[in-house]
């Protein structure tokens, strides 16, 4: 219903809050802001923007990130509008959801200073943490997406879009470097064989529908029976090249299939290096080779089956991609797969795809905007880490988990409020470890609001219960949907006084005196464990331990 999204209404003024946040991030990256923001239109042809272009504006230039392998330069910080979210494809039609369209998006471009898969992952992590530490960016999978530009010596700059998982980055870089290396080797092998790309053309296509009617492939037969065709492209001298390895589960034939699917809308292709198979047995394979005058020891072929128009479109691009292999690595934009490999997405756009946005006036960067931005410049990651470890007493592992978690702002707020009575390490452990353990048990901790968590620590700081009862209280609150104070009352875990605890310990030891004496020096563990079961979180473990040791010492002295 938004007229801007429907491209029926001019865009509104640039979002002031988004500009302030972008400026804060630029400051954290040591970048220099521009004097005036000019919005541009970036042409988009895949349908992901209803207007046919994406609005983008440079906020800052320059900057850097320190890394153990050297300084990585920041080329630019830009503010953009996010594209529509792709839901899927059906019969050549792409379906988009507009719920993401126009949401402010910050793009940070690094210089060509990253030289290893591991460094790429580290730098992406540091940039992501700067964004998160502002407390002003959305969290969750897909909210921070990395586009990687990867090249090797002799290869081409390949853009890989939309890597959403940080741990996948090093694998994507490694696989793409290997893919380019193998494509260069493929080129060398093609040249060594003296193959002629001029002999590969649409004119050499052969209709093999009648021959494949007798195949064991249900797919091929059904396509032909529905009025489709099966066409074959002979490739003389290409034996073994279509099955050329390009990485895990990827062959040169896979690359060709990507082009066929993308441009022709077909389901894929069959090539001779993977036959016999797909319902084409050895006898039929020999028949195909023989009828076309091909040499089974030297030649190869590709078959595509679908409606004739689709098949011809697909073969046109497959032939073009085969000819590109004579040159090496073609410049492409690729999309990432779940396993870190990539597939062809589209050709890389040219540089002349931007022009000024005439409906939005320039915005001058004022001192007022810069002062507002200063409020959101995050504390450097290294400084925060050191503070959490040295000042808050967290382990390095726990500090890292807190910083990366969605509970970071809540953690700092709770420490600020209750540090006098509650250890920061307990707050951190509860937010990170206790909630994780309860989720593993099936407890719906997602229903737990930050306000409720804050109330639990407020009651703890007032001595209403002991820290050992925290898991039970959270579990009860989540399952019964009650306030923490009600959970404490229902569970009967009001914190006991030292005198009450001492009486419970005395009674237990007296009732089990023979067993305690029998166990001797090992009695402590026995008494402590049983008493803590009786107390059920109503007393602090440290206090209970002191009382148990004192009472056991008095027995020994008798």
Helices and strands as residue ranges (DSSP letters): H 16-28, E 32-33, E 36-37, E 39-43, E 53-61, E 64-65, E 72-81, E 85-90, E 93-97, G 98-100, E 104-110, H 117-133, E 146-150, E 158-163, G 166-168, H 169-193, G 197-199, G 202-204, E 206-207, H 209-212, H 218-225, E 229-235, E 245-247, E 250-251, H 252-264, E 270-271, G 272-274, H 282-292, E 300-306, H 308-324, E 332-336, E 342-347, E 354-356, E 363-364, H 367-374, H 381-390, H 396-404, H 408-418, H 424-429, I 430-434, H 435-440, G 445-447, H 450-461, G 467-469, H 470-480, H 484-491, H 498-511, H 513-519, G 520-522, H 523-535, H 541-557
